[in-house]
Amino acid sequence: MKPIVTKPSPSNPTRSVPVFLIDDNRLLRDGLSAMLSARGLTVVATARSGQEAMREFGRVKPQLVLLDSALAERGSPEFVHELRQNFPEIKVIVMGFQPAHEQFFEFIRAGVVGFILRDATIEVFVETIMAVADGVSVLPSLLTSTLFTHVAAQGGSRRAGAKAVLMTVRERQVMESIAEGLSNKEIATRLHVATHTVKSHVHNILEKLALDTRLQIAAYTHAQGLMAA
């Protein structure tokens, strides 16, 4: 069984990706900003709180936000939800996450598309940022089994199971591709269809399975054994 992109494929770290870093520890914030900048990434701004960051998003227009999982001022999942409502084009990576943390699923429901654990190297930071910027969801291997179990249990209480849901052949192919960690563009290339067609299939899959995110589709596909042999 393949995990959900537990190790992002190497990308070109010199490509400009506007990153906004939010961490209430100044030492960590400044240190990580310096290391990312040294690796060729563009740290457009940093902030010590979500409130401070929210005032700056419109001005600096980041493509991606690196967010401390435990901001002191408020719950980070609530901040992610607010951020996604106001700036839906911004992708969010949560850093410093612990595998057993209760808020893990809240982050996914809020729209987080990447996670970086506390012991990650700077290389993992860069690879994760580049993968998410390319449209890939990134979940460390330590979190995959927990997510699979949770989504499967959640689905079991809502429906008889994905196998009982009427899926088209194309929708099954899209589900398998998402579970392999492919972006919409990559899925479109594989299936020889337009990217907007893939987006439509993803929307239909989410509706049919009563799920909220691509990570949940991927987890459910693995948990229900729907991957092609």
C-alpha positions in Angstrom: 0.0 0.0 0.0 1.4 3.3 -1.0 1.3 6.2 1.5 0.0 9.6 0.7 3.2 11.3 -0.6 5.2 10.7 2.6 8.4 11.8 0.9 7.8 14.5 -1.7 9.5 14.1 -5.1 12.5 16.4 -5.4 11.6 19.7 -7.1 13.6 22.7 -8.2 14.2 24.6 -5.0 15.3 27.8 -6.9 11.8 28.3 -8.3 10.2 31.3 -6.6 7.4 30.3 -4.2 6.2 33.2 -2.0 6.1 31.8 1.6 4.6 33.4 4.7 5.9 32.0 8.0 3.8 32.1 11.1 5.4 31.1 14.4 5.1 32.7 17.8 8.7 31.8 18.7 10.9 34.5 17.3 14.1 32.5 17.4 12.5 29.6 15.4 10.8 32.0 13.1 13.9 33.9 12.3 16.1 30.8 12.0 13.7 28.9 9.7 13.2 32.0 7.6 17.0 32.4 7.1 17.4 28.7 6.3 14.6 28.7 3.7 15.9 31.9 2.1 19.4 30.3 1.9 17.8 27.4 0.0 16.4 29.7 -2.6 12.8 30.0 -1.4 11.2 33.5 -1.1 10.0 34.2 2.5 7.8 37.3 1.7 7.0 37.9 5.4 6.8 36.4 8.9 4.4 37.0 11.7 4.1 35.9 15.4 0.3 35.5 15.3 -2.6 34.8 13.0 -4.1 38.2 13.6 -0.9 39.9 12.5 -0.5 37.7 9.5 -4.1 38.2 8.3 -3.4 42.0 8.0 -0.5 41.3 5.7 -1.8 38.6 3.4 -3.4 41.0 1.0 -0.3 43.1 0.7 2.4 40.4 0.3 0.2 37.8 -1.5 1.9 34.6 -0.5 1.3 31.4 -2.4 1.8 29.3 0.7 1.7 29.6 4.5 3.9 27.7 7.0 1.9 27.6 10.2 3.0 26.7 13.7 0.5 23.9 14.9 0.0 25.5 18.3 -0.2 29.3 18.2 -0.6 30.7 21.7 -3.2 33.3 20.8 -5.9 31.0 19.4 -6.5 27.5 18.0 -4.6 27.1 14.8 -7.4 25.0 13.0 -9.8 27.9 13.6 -7.2 30.3 12.1 -6.8 28.0 9.0 -10.6 28.0 8.5 -10.7 31.8 8.6 -7.6 32.1 6.3 -9.2 29.7 3.7 -12.4 31.6 3.8 -10.7 34.9 3.1 -7.8 33.7 0.9 -8.9 30.4 -0.7 -5.9 30.5 -3.1 -3.4 30.3 -0.3 -2.1 26.8 0.5 -1.4 25.9 4.2 1.3 23.6 5.6 1.2 22.9 9.3 4.6 22.4 11.0 5.6 21.0 14.4 2.7 18.5 14.4 2.6 15.5 16.8 1.2 12.2 15.4 -1.3 11.7 18.3 -2.5 15.3 18.4 -6.3 15.6 18.6 -6.4 18.6 16.3 -4.9 16.7 13.3 -8.3 15.9 11.8 -9.5 19.4 12.5 -6.6 20.8 10.4 -7.5 18.5 7.5 -11.2 19.6 7.7 -10.1 23.2 7.7 -8.2 22.7 4.5 -4.5 22.1 5.4 -2.7 20.3 2.5 0.7 19.5 4.1 2.2 18.5 7.4 5.8 18.7 8.6 6.8 17.0 11.9 9.1 18.5 14.5 12.1 16.5 13.7 12.1 17.2 10.0 15.3 18.3 8.2 15.5 21.5 6.2 15.6 19.4 3.1 12.1 17.9 4.1 10.9 21.5 4.6 12.0 22.5 1.1 10.7 19.4 -0.6 7.3 19.6 1.2 6.9 23.3 0.2 7.7 22.6 -3.4 5.4 19.6 -3.6 2.5 21.5 -2.1 3.2 24.5 -4.4 2.9 22.0 -7.2 -0.6 20.9 -6.0 0.4 17.7 -4.1 -0.9 16.9 -0.6 1.9 15.8 1.7 1.4 13.6 4.8 4.3 12.2 6.8 4.3 8.4 7.0 3.8 8.5 10.8 0.4 10.1 10.3 -0.9 7.9 7.4 -2.2 4.9 9.4 -4.0 7.2 11.9 -5.7 9.1 9.0 -6.7 5.9 7.2 -8.3 4.5 10.4 -10.1 7.7 11.2 -11.5 8.3 7.7 -12.6 4.7 7.4 -14.4 4.8 10.7 -15.9 8.2 9.9 -17.1 6.8 6.5 -18.5 3.7 8.1 -20.8 5.7 10.3 -22.1 7.7 7.3 -22.4 5.1 4.6 -22.1 1.4 3.9 -18.7 1.9 2.4 -17.1 3.2 -0.8 -17.6 -0.1 -2.5 -21.4 0.3 -2.1 -21.3 3.8 -3.6 -21.9 3.9 -7.3 -18.7 5.3 -8.8 -17.9 5.6 -12.5 -14.8 4.0 -13.9 -13.3 7.4 -14.3 -14.1 8.4 -10.7 -12.3 5.3 -9.5 -9.3 6.2 -11.6 -9.2 9.7 -10.2 -9.5 8.3 -6.6 -6.6 5.9 -7.2 -4.5 8.7 -8.7 -5.2 11.0 -5.7 -4.2 8.2 -3.4 -0.9 8.0 -5.3 -0.3 11.7 -4.5 -0.9 13.0 -8.0 -2.0 16.6 -8.6 -5.0 17.5 -10.8 -2.6 18.4 -13.7 -0.8 15.1 -13.4 -4.1 13.1 -13.2 -5.3 15.0 -16.3 -2.1 14.0 -18.2 -2.5 10.4 -17.1 -6.1 10.1 -18.1 -5.8 12.3 -21.2 -8.5 14.7 -20.1 -8.7 18.4 -19.3 -7.7 19.6 -15.8 -11.2 21.1 -15.2 -12.6 17.7 -16.0 -10.5 16.2 -13.2 -11.7 19.0 -10.8 -15.3 18.1 -11.6 -14.6 14.4 -10.9 -13.0 15.3 -7.6 -16.0 17.4 -6.6 -18.3 14.5 -7.5 -16.3 12.1 -5.4 -16.3 14.3 -2.4 -20.1 14.7 -2.7 -20.7 11.0 -3.1 -18.5 10.0 -0.2 -19.5 12.9 2.0 -15.8 13.8 2.5 -14.2 17.2 2.6 -10.7 17.1 1.3 -8.3 15.3 -1.2 -6.4 13.8 1.8 -9.6 12.2 3.0 -10.2 10.7 -0.5 -6.7 9.3 -0.5 -7.0 7.9 2.9 -10.4 6.4 2.2 -9.2 4.8 -1.0 -6.3 3.1 0.8 -8.5 2.1 3.9 -11.2 0.5 1.7 -8.7 -1.4 -0.4 -9.8 0.4 -3.6 -6.3 0.7 -5.1 -5.8 -1.3 -8.3 -3.6 -4.4 -7.9 
